[in-house]
Every structure is written in structure tokens, then in C-alpha cells.
Amino acid sequence: MAVAPLRRGLPIDEPRERPPSPREAARWITTHPHRRSPHINERLPRLLEHCPELKLTHDLVRRFATMVDNRDAAPLPGWLSDLANSGLAPLAGLAGALHEDRHAVAQGITTSYNSGVNEGRITDVKLQKRLMAGRAGVSLLRHRVVLIAHLRRRHADRPTVAPR
């Protein structure tokens, strides 16, 4: 089938790159531009020009990221109204949920306190519980969770590379 167009003298299409999966596109949109690879920084604008809904989503995500980076919740009401008026049902639903709890969202944006460490530990416990599938007692689960916490702490102490 690949050689048939050559035999008929038809022009051969230029090879096209594989479109990103929805998960890849979401990762590209949510990753800070300085932390993306040059290849992705080259492909993302082409993707966004083909899909206006993704471009709108990208713009809204970047605006929210700017609020979080600057710890400035002043643009939050305007951002929520833009989110609600985006014309995309999932984003409008998110806007409604965030609007109901906008004071907590503003508090989360402006303060440096978060529950990330606790959420990580809860995730570790749930993971170990699922892995052991009821075959382990509390003492073994406790031991495994402590070991995971130790490994995470050791990994977090390593120096990280500054973003480019």
C-alpha cells in the first residue's frame, strides 16, 4: 500500500507528525513554558492555532498560573467570569465550583501554606493499602509508609536544577 502511489505516479504526501494525545496536550498546557522542551515549545503553538478551544484553555491556565506565581488573587473575579463565559461546559462547571469557594481559592493563591505534604502521605498510605490488598497488618503498613516517607525526604534533599 505504501508503494502503490509511486507506481501510479501520484504525488506523495509529506510525512505528518503524530498529533498529541489529550494527556500530552494537557501536560503541555499546564507545564511552565520555561520547563518545556524546545520541541514542545515548537509544537504547542501549532496545536493551539488549529484548535481555538485549546488556545482559550491555554490562555486561562497561564493567567491562573500567573496569579499563583505572583501570589496575587486580585484578578481572580475577572478570571472566574472569563472561565464561566468561555463557552466550554467543563470550564464553566469548574468556574461555578470555584466561585462557590472563591474565598478559599483566594486564600490558597495568596498564602504559602498548603496541604501538599499531607496529601502526599495520604496517597502513600492508600497506595500501600491497595498494593497489599488486605494481606498486611497495621504494623507492616506503618513500616512501609515510614520507609516511603524516608525515601521521599532523601529524594527531596537532592539539589534540583534551576529552570532555564
Summary of the structure (lengths in Angstrom):
residues: 164
radius of gyration: 22.9
end to end distance: 45.3
largest distance: 72.9
contacts: 336
relative contact order: 0.06
helix: 70%
strand: 0%
